[in-house]
Amino acid sequence: MIYFDHAATTPLAPEVLEEMLPYMQDFYGNASSIHAMGRRSRTAIERARKIIAGHLNASIGEIFFTSCGTESSNMALTAAIRDLGVKHIISSPIEHHCVFHTIDALAKYGDVQKHTVQLLPNGHVDLAHLEELLLSLQIGPTLVSLMHVNNEIGNILDLPTVSALCEQYGAFLHSDTVQTWGFQRIDVQKTKVNFLTGSAHKFHGPKGIGFIYVNSDYPVQPMLFGGSQERNMRAGTENVYGIVGMAKAFDLAYTHLDENRNHILGLKNKMMAALRQEIPAISFNGDVEGSSSYKILNVAFPPSSNADLLLLNLDIAGICASGGSACSSGVDKGSHVLQALQGKDSTTVNVRFSFSRYNTEKEVDKVVDKLKEILKV
Ligand code: PLP
């Protein structure tokens, strides 16, 4: 099996599992209990919060644990309207569904008006159009919600510039940073934002645990009510081993960031070069040689009878890749991101390959060979 679908999810790092196991087997205390077992869990949670806050240069009071990236973005968008008085949201057509559908739902219920920023041909947000929108929306509190690393095409938003524009026009800023953590750094002292989101399973941590950064200058109210967990901000007994695992995965990723980046970028570059050489009719979706994530390569194959079943044939050959956002795999609706980029009538067959530190050059060779065989080139 060759796994080239790390933007969908990543395998748990062995070091992370090792860190989690004691909290699954022996240290099972409820962090709200005041006895020794409870205190042990509480200490582990607070240690994890400190690790994550440290890597963001945030204060520990600005990090809240959630169940996933989807919950974190729902919380940010809902709280911005309810607690910060936001009446307008500017967002892009290529957001992850957890942002895209949430804004649409909030707009449908009449809570907010959605404004869509245009894209440039390479898939980046048109910052001049963003500024035009911000200028025209100075009538009411506005939230800009733009993802940092696009999960399908890998484009990286110029977050410092967007942050500066938001500051200039008095807008709040939320960024879906689920694909960022463990691969890029954001220093929240240098880049001012209101909300950032994270999800452990994207950086070799466990599934079912995420976090939200909430800038303490603009506090918000809870979305889940109940117990006083997460300083009253997110009720529900804490997922202690998930939190411990997420912090370990976060720390591991940043400790070895440069070596991992060099390795993964090497794989992406090798695959790009080999595909260009062996299958010259292909192209790449997004700003692949510009501001782009080193772990994502989205390839557009020209239409042909062999290309039609490409993903299925790769799967049969034991190669895991993705045709678009994995979050809606099984629902054959096509990718809204690629539609926004290529237009509805595009006939290319798009496959996203996404790499991790566990992949090898040999695997790249095997995948390219298999692609040649399937496509009969
Ligand atoms: N945002 C982006 C950019 C993603 O890629 C994903 C998952 O694919 C999510 C949000 C959702 O994260 P989660 O699976 O933790 O809900």
Residues whose N, C-alpha, C, O or C-beta is under 5 A from the ligand:
A	BS01	PLP	A7 A8 C68 G69 T70 H96 C98 V149 N151 D176 V178 Q179 S199 C327
